[in-house]
C-alpha cells in the first residue's frame, strides 16, 4: 500500500501538466531533451592557418515544463586535437532552445589521414523543479546524444629541387636538358606536376621542346619524386643576340589553391654574325678568355726576361786595374849566342806571371744590372 501511494504521487507530478487547459498545454508531458548539430567539422591545418574548427549545436526543451539540461563529452579519442564545449549547462523553459559550440583546436601539418570520433550527450538534470535523482528511471526520460567525426582537411605544398640554376649559354639548334625532383610537403598524397610555365613565349621566340613541356608523378605524403627530365632546344637562327628567361614551375595536382614552387633560369644565345671574322672574340666564353690572357701574360714575361739577359751580356766590358803593356824592342846580339832552352820557355810563359784582375767576372755582370 505504501509503495503504491508513493508511485501514485510521483505519477501525479508527471500528469499535473496535463491538467493545464489545452491553450497552455504544449509539448511532451515527460522529461525530454532534443539535440541537433551541424555536419561533421573539418579542420584546416595548413601551416598558415589557426588549426581550429567549430561545430554549432542546438539544445531544445520539447516538454511542457522547465528543465535544466547538461551537456557532457561521452567519447573523445583525439591526441593531436583538443575538444572543448563553449557551454555545458542550460536552463530552458518549456519549448525553449539555445545554442552552444564544440571547439576543436590542434596543431598545424597534421596528416589528412587522421580522423577523430566524438560523442556528446544532452541530459535532463531536473524537470519541473524535480531533480534528476528523483525522476523515475525508465524510457520516459528521453535523454539524447550526438555522434560525429572530426576530419583533417588536406592541403598541397610542393618544393622544386634543381641543383644547377645558372645561366645556360646555348648554340644555335643546341639542346639543354634539365634534371629535377619535387618534394611533397603537403599533408596528404599528391600528384606533383612540373611544367615550363612560359612555354608560349619561348615558342614564339623559336624554341622547341623535344620531350614536351609537362611531367607529373604521384608522390606520397612527405615523399620526394624520382628524377624527372625536361629539355629545350634553341632556335636554328636568330637575327641578334637573344636572352630569355625559362620559368620552371612545380605545383600540386590535388590542391588548386596551393602555392607554386618556381625557378627562373636565363637562356643566352649568340647570333651567328657575332661568331665570325674579327668579332669572333666576342663569342669566347669567360673561361676561354681567362685562359688566353694567362698564356699572353706568360709570353710577355718570358720576352722581358730574354731582353734583360741579352742587354746584360752585350753591355758587359772587362775591366783591368793594370796599365797596358808596351812592347819592348828586340835587341839583336852582336854575335849569335846559344839560347838556353830554359830561358826560352820562361819568356814564353812570362805573361802568366802577371797579377790577375782583382774584380770577379760575376761582379762585373751584376754591376751592369
C-alpha positions as CSV (number, residue, x, y, z in Angstrom):
1,X,0.0,0.0,0.0
2,X,2.8,2.4,0.9
3,X,4.7,1.8,-2.3
4,X,1.6,2.2,-4.4
5,X,0.9,5.5,-2.7
6,X,4.4,6.8,-3.4
7,X,4.1,5.7,-7.1
8,X,0.8,7.4,-7.3
9,X,2.2,10.7,-6.0
10,X,5.1,10.6,-8.5
11,X,2.8,9.9,-11.4
12,X,0.6,12.7,-10.3
13,X,3.5,15.1,-10.6
14,X,4.2,14.0,-14.1
15,X,0.5,14.1,-15.0
16,X,0.0,17.5,-13.4
17,X,0.9,19.5,-16.5
18,X,-1.7,17.5,-18.4
19,X,-4.3,19.1,-16.2
20,X,-3.5,22.5,-17.6
21,X,-6.0,23.8,-20.1
22,X,-5.2,22.9,-23.7
23,X,-4.4,26.5,-24.6
24,X,-1.3,26.4,-22.4
25,X,-0.5,22.7,-22.6
26,X,2.3,22.3,-25.1
27,X,4.9,19.6,-25.7
28,X,5.7,16.3,-24.0
29,X,4.3,15.7,-20.5
30,X,7.5,13.7,-19.7
31,X,11.2,14.8,-19.3
32,X,12.9,15.0,-22.6
33,X,15.6,17.0,-24.5
34,X,16.5,17.4,-28.1
35,X,20.0,17.9,-29.5
36,X,20.9,18.7,-33.1
37,X,24.4,19.6,-34.5
38,X,25.7,20.6,-37.9
39,X,27.7,18.5,-40.3
40,X,31.0,16.9,-39.1
41,X,33.7,19.6,-38.7
42,X,36.8,19.8,-40.9
43,X,40.0,21.4,-39.5
44,X,42.3,23.4,-41.7
45,X,45.8,22.5,-40.6
46,X,47.8,24.4,-43.3
47,X,51.0,26.0,-41.8
48,X,49.5,29.5,-42.2
49,X,46.1,28.6,-40.5
50,X,45.0,28.7,-36.9
51,X,44.3,24.9,-36.9
52,X,40.8,25.3,-35.4
53,X,37.3,24.1,-36.2
54,X,33.9,24.8,-34.7
55,X,30.7,22.8,-34.6
56,X,27.5,24.6,-33.7
57,X,24.8,22.6,-31.8
58,X,21.2,23.4,-30.7
59,X,19.7,22.1,-27.5
60,X,15.8,22.2,-27.1
61,X,13.4,21.6,-24.3
62,X,10.4,19.9,-26.0
63,X,8.4,19.5,-22.8
64,X,5.6,21.5,-21.2
65,X,7.7,22.2,-18.1
66,X,11.0,24.0,-17.4
67,X,14.2,21.9,-17.5
68,X,17.9,22.1,-16.5
69,X,19.9,20.3,-19.2
70,X,23.6,19.4,-19.1
71,X,26.0,18.7,-22.0
72,X,28.9,16.3,-21.4
73,X,31.6,14.6,-23.5
74,X,31.0,10.9,-23.7
75,X,33.7,9.9,-26.1
76,X,36.8,11.7,-27.5
77,X,39.9,10.0,-28.7
78,X,41.8,12.9,-30.1
79,X,45.6,13.1,-29.4
80,X,46.8,16.0,-31.6
81,X,43.5,17.9,-31.2
82,X,41.7,19.2,-28.1
83,X,37.9,19.3,-27.8
84,X,36.1,21.8,-25.5
85,X,32.5,23.0,-25.1
86,X,31.5,26.7,-25.0
87,X,28.7,25.9,-22.5
88,X,27.8,22.7,-20.7
89,X,24.6,23.6,-18.8
90,X,21.3,25.2,-19.8
91,X,18.1,26.2,-18.0
92,X,15.3,26.2,-20.6
93,X,11.6,27.0,-20.2
94,X,9.0,24.8,-21.9
95,X,9.6,24.8,-25.7
96,X,12.8,27.0,-25.4
97,X,16.1,26.3,-27.2
98,X,19.7,27.6,-27.0
99,X,22.9,27.0,-29.0
100,X,26.4,26.2,-28.0
101,X,29.7,25.4,-29.8
102,X,32.1,22.5,-29.8
103,X,35.6,23.9,-30.3
104,X,38.4,21.8,-31.8
105,X,42.0,23.2,-31.6
106,X,45.1,21.4,-32.6
107,X,48.4,21.6,-34.4
108,X,49.3,22.5,-38.0
109,X,50.6,20.0,-40.5
110,X,48.5,17.1,-39.1
111,X,48.2,14.4,-41.8
112,X,44.9,14.3,-43.6
113,X,44.5,10.6,-42.8
114,X,43.8,11.5,-39.2
115,X,40.2,11.3,-38.0
116,X,38.8,11.6,-34.5
117,X,35.4,10.3,-33.4
118,X,33.4,12.1,-30.7
119,X,30.1,11.8,-28.8
120,X,28.3,14.4,-26.6
121,X,25.2,13.8,-24.5
122,X,22.3,16.2,-23.6
123,X,20.9,15.1,-20.3
124,X,17.9,16.3,-18.2
125,X,19.1,17.2,-14.8
126,X,15.8,18.5,-13.5
127,X,12.3,18.7,-14.8
128,X,9.6,20.9,-13.4
129,X,12.0,21.7,-10.5
130,X,12.2,17.9,-9.7
131,X,15.9,16.9,-9.5
132,X,17.2,14.1,-11.8
133,X,17.8,11.8,-8.8
134,X,14.1,12.0,-8.0
135,X,12.9,11.3,-11.6
136,X,11.7,7.8,-12.2
137,X,14.0,5.7,-14.2
138,X,12.8,4.3,-17.4
139,X,12.3,5.1,-21.1
140,X,10.1,8.1,-20.3
141,X,13.2,10.2,-19.5
142,X,14.3,10.9,-23.1
143,X,18.0,12.0,-22.9
144,X,19.8,12.2,-26.3
145,X,23.3,12.3,-27.8
146,X,25.2,13.3,-30.9
147,X,28.0,11.2,-32.5
148,X,30.3,12.7,-35.2
149,X,33.8,12.8,-36.6
150,X,36.5,15.4,-36.8
151,X,38.2,15.4,-40.2
152,X,41.5,17.0,-41.2
153,X,41.5,19.0,-44.4
154,X,44.1,18.1,-46.9
155,X,46.4,20.8,-48.4
156,X,49.1,20.8,-51.1
157,X,52.6,22.2,-50.7
158,X,55.5,21.5,-53.1
159,X,59.2,22.2,-53.3
160,X,61.1,22.1,-56.6
161,X,64.7,20.9,-56.4
162,X,67.1,21.8,-59.2
163,X,70.9,21.7,-58.5
164,X,72.1,23.9,-61.3
165,X,70.3,27.2,-61.7
166,X,73.0,29.1,-63.6
167,X,72.6,30.8,-67.0
168,X,72.6,28.3,-69.9
169,X,74.8,29.5,-72.9
170,X,73.4,27.8,-75.9
171,X,74.5,27.5,-79.5
172,X,72.0,27.7,-82.4
173,X,69.9,24.5,-82.6
174,X,71.6,23.1,-79.4
175,X,69.6,21.3,-76.7
176,X,69.7,21.6,-72.9
177,X,68.3,19.1,-70.5
178,X,67.1,19.9,-67.0
179,X,67.0,17.3,-64.2
180,X,64.9,18.0,-61.1
181,X,62.9,16.5,-58.3
182,X,59.8,17.6,-56.4
183,X,59.2,17.1,-52.6
184,X,55.7,16.7,-51.3
185,X,55.4,19.0,-48.3
186,X,51.6,18.8,-48.0
187,X,49.7,16.6,-45.5
188,X,48.4,14.0,-48.0
189,X,49.5,12.0,-51.0
190,X,49.5,14.3,-54.0
191,X,50.1,14.4,-57.8
192,X,53.0,16.6,-58.4
193,X,53.2,18.5,-61.7
194,X,56.2,20.3,-63.2
195,X,55.9,22.5,-66.3
196,X,57.6,25.1,-68.4
197,X,55.3,27.9,-67.3
198,X,56.3,30.4,-70.1
199,X,56.5,27.9,-72.9
200,X,54.3,30.0,-75.1
201,X,56.7,33.0,-75.0
202,X,59.7,30.7,-75.7
203,X,57.9,29.0,-78.6
204,X,57.2,32.4,-80.1
205,X,60.9,33.1,-80.0
206,X,61.8,29.9,-81.8
207,X,62.5,27.5,-79.0
208,X,61.1,23.9,-79.2
209,X,60.5,21.2,-76.5
210,X,61.6,17.7,-77.7
211,X,60.1,16.0,-74.6
212,X,57.1,18.2,-74.1
213,X,56.5,20.9,-71.6
214,X,54.9,18.9,-68.7
215,X,55.7,15.9,-66.4
216,X,53.8,14.6,-63.4
217,X,54.2,11.9,-60.7
218,X,52.1,10.7,-57.7
219,X,54.2,11.4,-54.6
220,X,53.4,10.0,-51.2
221,X,52.9,12.2,-48.1
222,X,56.3,13.7,-47.1
223,X,58.0,11.9,-50.1
224,X,60.2,13.0,-53.0
225,X,59.6,12.2,-56.6
226,X,62.1,10.3,-58.8
227,X,64.5,12.4,-61.0
228,X,62.5,13.9,-63.9
229,X,63.7,15.4,-67.2
230,X,62.6,18.2,-69.5
231,X,64.6,19.6,-72.3
232,X,64.6,22.7,-74.5
233,X,66.1,23.3,-78.0
234,X,67.4,26.7,-79.2
235,X,66.2,28.3,-82.4
236,X,68.1,27.4,-85.6
237,X,68.7,31.0,-86.3
238,X,68.3,34.4,-84.6
239,X,68.8,37.9,-86.0
240,X,70.5,39.2,-82.9
241,X,71.8,38.0,-79.5
242,X,68.9,36.5,-77.6
243,X,68.5,36.3,-73.8
244,X,65.2,35.0,-72.4
245,X,64.1,33.5,-69.0
246,X,62.9,29.9,-68.6
247,X,60.3,29.6,-65.8
248,X,60.2,26.0,-64.4
249,X,57.1,25.6,-62.1
250,X,56.1,22.8,-59.7
251,X,52.6,22.7,-58.4
252,X,50.1,20.4,-56.6
253,X,47.7,18.5,-58.8
254,X,45.2,17.9,-56.0
255,X,45.1,21.4,-54.4
256,X,44.4,24.3,-56.8
257,X,44.9,26.8,-54.0
258,X,48.5,25.6,-53.2
259,X,51.3,28.0,-53.9
260,X,53.7,27.3,-56.8
261,X,57.4,26.5,-56.4
262,X,59.3,28.2,-59.2
263,X,62.9,28.5,-60.5
264,X,63.9,31.1,-63.1
265,X,66.8,30.2,-65.4
266,X,68.3,32.5,-68.1
267,X,68.9,31.2,-71.7
268,X,71.6,33.1,-73.6
269,X,72.1,32.7,-77.3
270,X,74.6,34.5,-79.6
271,X,73.6,35.4,-83.1
272,X,75.6,33.7,-85.9
273,X,77.1,37.0,-87.2
274,X,78.7,37.7,-83.9
275,X,80.8,34.5,-84.0
276,X,82.8,35.1,-87.3
277,X,85.5,37.4,-88.5
278,X,87.2,39.8,-86.1
279,X,84.2,39.7,-83.9
280,X,84.9,36.1,-83.2
281,X,86.5,37.1,-79.9
282,X,83.1,38.1,-78.7
283,X,81.9,34.5,-78.8
284,X,84.6,33.3,-76.4
285,X,83.3,32.2,-73.1
286,X,84.7,33.7,-69.9
287,X,86.8,30.6,-69.2
288,X,88.4,30.8,-72.7
289,X,89.2,34.5,-72.2
290,X,90.9,33.8,-68.9
291,X,93.0,31.0,-70.5
292,X,94.2,33.2,-73.4
293,X,95.0,36.1,-71.1
294,X,97.1,33.8,-68.9
295,X,99.0,32.5,-71.9
296,X,99.7,36.0,-73.2
297,X,100.8,37.3,-69.9
298,X,103.3,34.4,-69.5
299,X,104.7,35.0,-73.0
300,X,105.3,38.7,-72.2
301,X,107.2,37.8,-69.0
302,X,109.5,35.4,-71.0
303,X,110.2,38.1,-73.6
304,X,111.1,40.7,-71.0
305,X,113.4,38.2,-69.3
306,X,115.3,37.5,-72.6
307,X,115.7,41.2,-73.4
308,X,117.2,41.9,-70.0
309,X,119.5,38.9,-70.3
310,X,120.8,39.9,-73.7
311,X,121.4,43.5,-72.6
312,X,123.4,42.3,-69.6
313,X,125.6,40.1,-71.8
314,X,126.2,42.6,-74.6
315,X,127.0,45.5,-72.3
316,X,129.4,43.7,-70.1
317,X,133.0,45.1,-70.5
318,X,136.1,43.6,-69.0
319,X,137.8,45.7,-66.5
320,X,141.6,45.7,-65.6
321,X,143.5,47.6,-63.0
322,X,146.9,47.1,-64.7
323,X,148.3,49.6,-67.2
324,X,148.5,48.5,-70.8
325,X,151.9,46.9,-71.5
326,X,154.3,48.4,-74.1
327,X,156.1,46.1,-76.4
328,X,159.8,46.1,-75.8
329,X,162.1,46.4,-78.8
330,X,164.1,43.3,-79.7
331,X,167.9,43.9,-79.4
332,X,169.8,41.6,-81.5
333,X,173.1,40.5,-80.1
334,X,176.4,41.3,-81.9
335,X,177.2,37.7,-82.0
336,X,175.0,34.8,-82.0
337,X,174.8,33.2,-78.7
338,X,173.3,30.0,-77.7
339,X,170.0,30.4,-76.0
340,X,169.2,28.0,-73.3
341,X,166.1,26.1,-73.5
342,X,165.1,27.2,-70.0
343,X,165.3,30.8,-70.8
344,X,163.2,30.4,-74.0
345,X,160.3,28.8,-72.2
346,X,160.5,31.3,-69.3
347,X,160.0,34.2,-71.8
348,X,157.1,32.3,-73.4
349,X,155.1,32.0,-70.1
350,X,156.2,35.4,-68.6
351,X,152.8,36.8,-69.3
352,X,151.3,34.3,-67.0
353,X,153.3,35.6,-64.1
354,X,151.4,38.9,-64.2
355,X,148.8,39.6,-61.5
356,X,145.2,38.7,-62.5
357,X,142.4,41.3,-62.3
358,X,141.0,41.7,-58.8
359,X,137.4,42.2,-59.9
360,X,135.5,38.9,-60.3
361,X,133.9,38.2,-63.6
362,X,130.4,37.7,-62.0
363,X,130.8,41.0,-60.1
364,X,131.1,42.8,-63.5
365,X,127.9,41.0,-64.6
366,X,125.9,42.3,-61.7
367,X,127.4,45.8,-61.9
368,X,125.6,46.3,-65.2
369,X,122.4,45.4,-63.6
